[in-house]
Amino acid sequence: MNKIYRSRKIALVVPCYNEEMSIATVISQFRESIPEADIYVFDNNSKDKTALIAKEHNVHVHTVSLKGKGNVVRRMFSDVEADVYIMVDGDATYDASAAKKMVDKLIDDKLDMVVGCRQENGDEGTYRQGHRFGNKMLTGTVTTIFKGEFSDMLSGYRVFSRRYVKSFPCLSRGFEIETELTIHALELRMRYGEVQTSYGERPEGSTSKLSTYKDGIKILKTIIKLYMSERPFYFFLILSILFVFLSIILGFPILAEFEETGLVPRFPTAILASAIMTIGIISFVCGIILESVTMGRREMKALFYLNSNYSHENIEDK
């Protein structure tokens, strides 16, 4: 029988890869903090005993063969049915005691996503300097482009409403999934909030799977890709302006010389300037066309969001 918390079915979904040193701690801590939640561990082809230990603790265990956290999140959101979803990494670094506070905020404030923002304790071993800097830079980039107010975009500790989960297309494959989760909320103008949570060290013997530079570059590429797909008019307008500006720089001396002598001595450069100007015009037209396509796609996602069979307004607290 499903356990209910404040008239909601709660699911704790835990993506894992080689977390045998910490998964038991995560399960026991969250089971104590929010016993009403059904716990689902999604093992991403771990080479250790992660799945076996999770099964020994009587939780639902699923295996995801495609490598990457984004692929795991896609399966979690499609396979698990609940009213409220708590997502947390299986590395035992997040504060389980904050789970109920985050769920309560989601319900009371009628939100669709609550992010557990990691409180920095200054310990280099807990939250590496490179990760801190990269998080601030990438979070600032997204909030500037997509007009949000997030302070920890890359946190793996989040609570979602059902309508968020079931409207999320999930295109990412790896650690860039948090970026996509954030931008999805901003693009559909969902209501979201943040809760400050403590952030601890990994258990001894456990290692981070996040590469500061490699995954940072992937996240930056994801931001650019999502900016192109979600803001195509502005993206291609910028390209158009750059091409037009370059064309003018190359072509102006030729036009000036033609005005004086009536000759075009640098014919290849004239052709190049004309071609670049044509590309700039095509980029502008592409931006207009793709903007209309994006609007239609955004409307479809909004319809999936609105047609979810769960809404804060139609369920009363018991």
C-alpha positions as CSV (number, residue, x, y, z in Angstrom):
1,M,0.0,0.0,0.0
2,N,1.3,3.4,-0.9
3,K,2.1,5.7,2.0
4,I,0.6,9.2,1.9
5,Y,2.0,12.5,3.2
6,R,-0.4,15.4,3.3
7,S,-2.6,13.7,0.7
8,R,0.3,13.2,-1.6
9,K,2.1,10.1,-2.7
10,I,5.8,10.9,-2.3
11,A,8.6,9.2,-4.2
12,L,12.3,9.5,-3.4
13,V,14.3,8.8,-6.6
14,V,18.0,8.2,-6.2
15,P,20.3,8.0,-9.3
16,C,23.4,6.0,-8.5
17,Y,26.7,4.9,-10.1
18,N,29.2,3.0,-7.9
19,E,27.8,4.2,-4.6
20,E,28.2,1.1,-2.5
21,M,29.9,3.1,0.3
22,S,27.0,5.5,0.7
23,I,23.7,4.1,-0.7
24,A,22.8,2.4,2.6
25,T,23.3,5.7,4.5
26,V,21.2,7.6,2.0
27,I,18.3,5.1,2.3
28,S,18.4,4.9,6.1
29,Q,18.6,8.7,6.5
30,F,15.8,9.5,4.2
31,R,13.6,6.7,5.5
32,E,14.0,8.2,8.9
33,S,13.5,11.8,7.7
34,I,10.4,11.1,5.5
35,P,9.1,7.6,6.2
36,E,6.1,8.3,4.0
37,A,8.2,8.3,0.8
38,D,8.5,5.2,-1.4
39,I,12.2,4.9,-2.3
40,Y,13.4,4.1,-5.8
41,V,17.1,3.5,-6.5
42,F,18.1,3.7,-10.2
43,D,21.4,2.0,-10.7
44,N,23.4,3.1,-13.8
45,N,25.3,-0.1,-14.4
46,S,27.4,0.1,-11.3
47,K,30.5,-2.1,-11.2
48,D,30.2,-2.5,-7.4
49,K,27.5,-3.7,-5.0
50,T,25.3,-0.6,-5.1
51,A,22.2,-2.4,-6.5
52,L,22.6,-5.4,-4.2
53,I,22.9,-3.3,-1.1
54,A,19.9,-1.2,-2.1
55,K,17.8,-4.4,-2.6
56,E,18.9,-5.6,0.9
57,H,17.3,-2.4,2.3
58,N,13.9,-3.3,0.7
59,V,13.6,-0.4,-1.8
60,H,12.6,-0.5,-5.4
61,V,15.7,-1.0,-7.5
62,H,15.8,-0.3,-11.3
63,T,18.8,-0.8,-13.6
64,V,19.4,1.8,-16.4
65,S,21.8,0.5,-19.0
66,L,22.5,3.8,-20.9
67,K,25.4,5.5,-19.2
68,G,24.8,9.1,-17.9
69,K,22.8,10.8,-15.2
70,G,20.5,12.4,-17.8
71,N,19.5,9.0,-19.1
72,V,18.8,7.9,-15.5
73,V,16.6,10.9,-14.8
74,R,14.7,10.2,-18.0
75,R,13.9,6.7,-16.8
76,M,13.1,7.9,-13.2
77,F,10.6,10.4,-14.4
78,S,8.9,8.0,-16.9
79,D,8.8,4.9,-14.7
80,V,7.8,6.3,-11.3
81,E,4.3,7.5,-10.6
82,A,3.8,9.9,-7.7
83,D,2.4,13.3,-6.8
84,V,5.7,14.7,-5.4
85,Y,9.2,13.6,-6.4
86,I,12.3,14.0,-4.3
87,M,15.5,13.6,-6.3
88,V,18.8,13.2,-4.5
89,D,22.2,11.9,-5.4
90,G,23.3,8.6,-3.8
91,D,26.6,10.0,-2.5
92,A,25.3,10.8,1.1
93,T,26.4,14.5,0.8
94,Y,22.9,16.0,1.0
95,D,21.0,16.7,4.2
96,A,18.1,14.2,4.5
97,S,16.5,16.2,7.3
98,A,15.6,19.0,4.9
99,A,13.4,16.7,2.8
100,K,10.1,17.4,4.6
101,K,10.9,21.2,4.7
102,M,11.3,21.1,0.9
103,V,8.2,19.1,0.3
104,D,6.2,21.4,2.6
105,K,7.4,24.4,0.7
106,L,6.4,22.8,-2.6
107,I,2.9,22.1,-1.3
108,D,2.3,25.3,0.8
109,D,3.6,27.7,-1.7
110,K,2.1,25.8,-4.7
111,L,5.4,25.4,-6.4
112,D,6.6,23.0,-9.1
113,M,10.3,22.8,-8.1
114,V,12.2,23.4,-4.9
115,V,16.0,23.3,-5.1
116,G,18.1,22.3,-2.1
117,C,20.9,25.0,-2.2
118,R,24.2,23.8,-0.8
119,Q,25.5,25.8,2.1
120,E,29.3,26.2,1.7
121,N,31.3,25.4,4.8
122,G,34.6,26.4,3.4
123,D,36.1,22.9,3.5
124,E,38.0,22.3,0.3
125,G,37.3,18.5,0.6
126,T,33.6,19.0,0.8
127,Y,33.0,21.5,-2.0
128,R,36.0,22.0,-4.2
129,Q,37.0,25.6,-5.2
130,G,36.8,24.7,-8.9
131,H,33.3,23.4,-8.4
132,R,32.2,26.5,-6.5
133,F,33.6,28.9,-9.1
134,G,32.1,26.9,-12.0
135,N,28.7,26.7,-10.3
136,K,28.6,30.4,-9.8
137,M,29.7,31.2,-13.3
138,L,27.3,28.7,-15.0
139,T,24.4,29.7,-12.7
140,G,25.0,33.4,-13.4
141,T,25.0,32.7,-17.1
142,V,21.7,30.9,-17.0
143,T,20.0,33.4,-14.8
144,T,21.2,36.2,-17.0
145,I,20.1,34.6,-20.3
146,F,16.8,33.0,-19.1
147,K,15.9,35.6,-16.4
148,G,15.9,33.4,-13.3
149,E,16.9,33.9,-9.7
150,F,18.6,30.6,-8.9
151,S,21.6,30.6,-6.6
152,D,22.7,26.9,-7.0
153,M,21.6,25.7,-10.4
154,L,23.8,22.5,-10.3
155,S,22.4,21.1,-7.0
156,G,21.3,17.5,-7.3
157,Y,18.8,17.8,-4.4
158,R,15.4,18.8,-5.7
159,V,11.7,18.3,-5.2
160,F,9.3,18.4,-8.1
161,S,5.5,18.4,-8.6
162,R,4.0,15.7,-10.8
163,R,3.1,18.2,-13.5
164,Y,6.7,19.3,-13.7
165,V,8.0,15.7,-14.0
166,K,5.5,14.7,-16.6
167,S,6.1,17.7,-18.8
168,F,9.9,17.5,-18.8
169,P,11.3,16.1,-22.1
170,C,14.8,15.3,-20.7
171,L,17.2,15.5,-23.6
172,S,20.5,15.6,-21.7
173,R,22.6,12.5,-21.2
174,G,25.0,13.4,-18.4
175,F,25.6,15.8,-15.6
176,E,24.3,18.7,-17.6
177,I,20.8,17.4,-16.6
178,E,20.6,19.9,-13.8
179,T,21.0,22.8,-16.3
180,E,18.1,21.4,-18.4
181,L,15.9,21.0,-15.3
182,T,16.5,24.6,-14.4
183,I,15.8,26.0,-17.8
184,H,12.7,23.9,-18.2
185,A,11.2,25.6,-15.2
186,L,12.2,29.0,-16.5
187,E,10.9,28.5,-20.0
188,L,7.5,27.4,-18.8
189,R,7.5,30.2,-16.2
190,M,6.9,27.6,-13.4
191,R,6.9,28.7,-9.8
192,Y,10.0,27.5,-8.0
193,G,11.8,28.1,-4.7
194,E,15.0,27.3,-2.9
195,V,15.8,25.9,0.6
196,Q,19.2,26.2,2.2
197,T,20.6,22.8,3.0
198,S,23.9,21.7,4.6
199,Y,26.3,19.9,2.3
200,G,28.7,17.3,3.7
201,E,31.7,15.2,2.7
202,R,31.4,11.9,0.9
203,P,32.0,8.8,3.0
204,E,35.6,7.6,3.1
205,G,36.4,5.5,0.1
206,S,33.8,7.1,-2.1
207,T,34.9,9.3,-5.1
208,S,33.1,12.0,-7.1
209,K,32.2,11.1,-10.7
210,L,32.1,14.8,-11.6
211,S,35.0,16.2,-13.6
212,T,35.4,19.9,-13.0
213,Y,36.6,20.8,-16.5
214,K,35.1,18.1,-18.7
215,D,31.6,18.3,-17.3
216,G,31.9,22.1,-16.9
217,I,32.5,22.3,-20.7
218,K,29.5,20.0,-21.3
219,I,27.3,22.1,-19.2
220,L,28.4,25.3,-21.0
221,K,27.7,23.6,-24.3
222,T,24.3,22.6,-23.0
223,I,23.5,26.2,-22.1
224,I,24.5,27.4,-25.6
225,K,22.5,24.6,-27.2
226,L,19.4,25.4,-25.1
227,Y,19.8,29.1,-25.8
228,M,19.8,28.4,-29.5
229,S,16.7,26.1,-29.2
230,E,14.7,28.2,-26.7
231,R,15.8,31.7,-27.8
232,P,16.4,31.1,-31.6
233,F,15.6,34.7,-32.7
234,Y,18.1,36.3,-30.3
235,F,20.7,33.6,-31.0
236,F,20.6,34.0,-34.8
237,L,20.2,37.8,-34.5
238,I,23.5,37.9,-32.7
239,L,25.1,35.7,-35.4
240,S,23.5,37.9,-38.1
241,I,24.9,41.1,-36.6
242,L,28.4,39.5,-36.4
243,F,28.3,38.4,-40.0
244,V,27.0,41.8,-41.2
245,F,29.6,43.7,-39.2
246,L,32.4,41.4,-40.6
247,S,31.0,41.9,-44.1
248,I,31.1,45.7,-43.7
249,I,34.7,45.6,-42.4
250,L,35.8,43.6,-45.5
251,G,33.6,45.4,-48.0
252,F,33.9,49.1,-47.0
253,P,37.5,49.6,-48.3
254,I,36.5,48.0,-51.6
255,L,33.4,50.2,-51.9
256,A,35.5,53.3,-51.1
257,E,38.0,52.4,-53.7
258,F,35.3,51.7,-56.3
259,E,33.8,55.1,-55.6
260,E,37.2,56.7,-56.3
261,T,38.4,54.7,-59.3
262,G,35.4,52.8,-60.6
263,L,37.5,49.6,-60.3
264,V,37.3,46.5,-58.0
265,P,40.9,45.4,-57.8
266,R,40.3,42.9,-54.9
267,F,37.6,40.9,-56.5
268,P,37.9,37.7,-54.3
269,T,37.5,39.9,-51.1
270,A,34.4,41.5,-52.7
271,I,32.9,38.1,-53.3
272,L,33.7,37.0,-49.7
273,A,32.2,40.2,-48.2
274,S,29.0,39.6,-50.3
275,A,28.8,36.0,-49.2
276,I,29.2,36.9,-45.5
277,M,26.5,39.5,-45.9
278,T,24.2,36.9,-47.5
279,I,24.9,34.5,-44.6
280,G,24.0,37.3,-42.1
281,I,20.7,37.9,-43.8
282,I,19.9,34.2,-43.9
283,S,20.7,33.9,-40.2
284,F,18.3,36.6,-39.4
285,V,15.5,34.9,-41.5
286,C,16.3,31.6,-39.8
287,G,15.9,33.2,-36.4
288,I,12.4,34.4,-37.3
289,I,11.3,31.0,-38.7
290,L,12.8,29.0,-35.8
291,E,11.2,31.4,-33.2
292,S,7.7,30.5,-34.5
293,V,8.7,26.8,-34.3
294,T,9.9,27.2,-30.8
295,M,6.7,29.0,-29.8
296,G,4.7,26.0,-31.0
297,R,6.9,23.5,-29.2
298,R,6.7,25.6,-26.0
299,E,2.9,25.6,-26.3
300,M,2.9,21.8,-26.5
301,K,5.0,21.5,-23.4
302,A,2.8,23.9,-21.6
303,L,-0.3,21.8,-22.5
304,F,1.4,18.7,-21.1
305,Y,2.1,20.7,-18.0
306,L,-1.4,21.9,-17.6
307,N,-3.0,18.5,-18.5
308,S,-1.3,16.7,-15.7
309,N,-3.7,14.7,-13.6
310,Y,-2.3,16.2,-10.4
311,S,-2.7,19.8,-9.4
312,H,-2.1,21.6,-6.0
313,E,-5.6,23.2,-6.4
314,N,-7.6,20.0,-6.7
315,I,-6.3,18.1,-3.7
316,E,-7.0,19.3,-0.2
317,D,-4.7,18.7,2.8
318,K,-6.1,16.1,5.2
